[in-house]
Structure formats: structure tokens, C-alpha cells
């Protein structure tokens, strides 16, 4: 029965994800019929396969809109959302804290500092946004993760409470540096602010190619460690009794989560609450088994971020909102609900 439930949940989320991708590709300042969207995507297939399937060529204008403008942004949003969703599910299981999310150990603040420095040094040129600034953000996120893990170790062991506190302390210090960088930004301040609020605007296939391998590697590593996450979720003492090398395992999970998260943040900016909301929704569907929870969280996270970005770019079209604003409007009330429920149950952690 649990396997049927997990399989059913995975299929349902996959169907919803495909539907969200198709709708997102079709709506915008210029509406594109769903049939033309399908033909445009099918254009990637070899000609012999298209002929065998009887798929006609897409209208060149529609195909240009889908393949050059919307699809790169959609795929990047889906990859970033998948990273945040999967990492959130693993952080919550590892730390035993329902309020944990991928930014709990300061990855976002490190990426924010790196990106802010990159924008100031390059004067926020579009060429830099295509290559240099994401690298600055990725480097900042990785440096922050290393610092937090070093501070969280007590006698060679990473304590969950120490990890959370280290993340808060390092994050607060780094945000102070970000504020200083913003003062030095001058005319580039609006670009810094837009990045800090999270945005997928003006992203292209280069951004996707830059981040997707790291995100895929991080999620794949988490899937491999899913059985160990099931064990450690029952308590560290029991995990040790069952033969799990707890300290090494915790470090491996944190590194995999941070790798995926930093790759996502490096190209999309600060997008909060996806990693907090999605794992709870997925856990309701699949139960606590991480073998099903991680892939469902990844698919649901991707679908949620694509849906949020679709709202962000269409609600006040031709202008657009930062996608982080949309996720915050949805996520903040959900966070308050979780906090209130945890207080009523009297157990905010494991």
C-alpha cells in the first residue's frame, strides 16, 4: 500500500508539473496556443520522428517566443524549484525541524553577498548577469556553507542546534556586509535589489546549462542517501545503533543540499519559502519515506516556482514582479501556520 501511494503521488505530481509547464509556456504578453507550444517543443526531435508522429512544424514567430524566451526561463525555474524542494525535505528530515528550509545554514546570504559584489565590480552589465554574477553568487554560497559547518562542529560532531545557530549568526553577519555593499552600489542598486528579491527575468539557456548539472548532481546524491535519511529521522542514537555513520552522513547530506541550493540561488536570486512549503505538501501525499518524498518534493518545487514566476510576469504585464515576492506572499502565511501548529503540539523540533 505505501508503494502504491508513493507511485500514485509521483504520477499525480508529474502530470501536474507537465500541465503547469505547458500553461506557463503558453501565457504571457503574447498568448501562444497550446498546440503551437507543443509543436515548438517537438521541433527539438529529429525530423524522421516528427514525420512518423505526424507533427507539423510550428509557426516561426511562436517557436521563437517559446524556444528563445519562455522555455529557458521555465526550465531554469523548474530546476531551481526542484533543488529548493528536495533540499528542504532533506533538511527537515535531517534536523528534525518542520520549520527548516534550504536557507537555514546561510546559503542564501552567502549567495547574496557574492552576487552583490559581482554586480558592483562589473557595474551590473547584462554580459555579467549571463556569466560572472552567477559565479560570484555560487562562490559566496559555498563559502558561507563551509563557514557554517566549521562553526557548527563541536568535538568533530555537527549538532543540529549548533548548525541552526551558526546559520543564523553567519547569515546575520553576511547580511550586514550585503547592506554595506548596497551602499557602495550607486547606480547599480536597483539591480542588486532585483536580484535579492529573486527573479528569473532575462535568463537564457546559458544560465540553465550553468546550474542544471550541479542541481542534478545534488538531487541524485540526496536520492542515494534517502534510506539513510529515513534511519536518521528516527533519532541519531537509533541510527548509530543501526550502523549508520551519523556525523559523516550528516555532512554529506548538508553538502549535497547546499550544492543544489547554491546552484539554484546563483542564477535565480533569493527565492524563499519554496523549500519550506513544498516538503510539507509532499509529505502529506507520500508520508515520511524519503525515497518517495525527495522526488515528489523536487517535482512539486519545480511546478510551484514555475507557477509563481508565471504569476510574477503576467499579473502586471508588461512589467513584472520579482518571483520572490510571489512566493513570500504564499509562504509567509504558511510559515505562521506551521509555527502555530508546532507551538500547540509543544515540539518545534524532532
Buried (B, 14 or more C-beta within 10 A) or exposed (E): EEEEBBEEBBEBBBEBBEEBBBBBBBBBEEEBEEEBBBBBBBBEEEEEEBEEEEBEEBBEEBBEBBBEBBBBBBBBBBBBBBBBBBBBBBBBBBBBBBBBBBBBBBBBBBBBBBBBBBBBEBEBEEEBBBEBBBBBBBBBBBBBBEBBBEBBBEEEEBBBEBBBBBBBBBBEBBBEBBEEBBEEBEEBBEBBEBBBBBBBBEBBBBBBEBBBEBBBBBBEBBBEBBEBBBBBBBEBEEBBEEEBEBBEBBBBBBBBBBBBBBBBBBBBBBBBBBBBBBBBBBBEBBBBBBBBBBBBBBBBBBBBBBBBBBBBBBEEEEEBBBBBBBBBEBBEEBBEEBEEEBEEEEEBEB
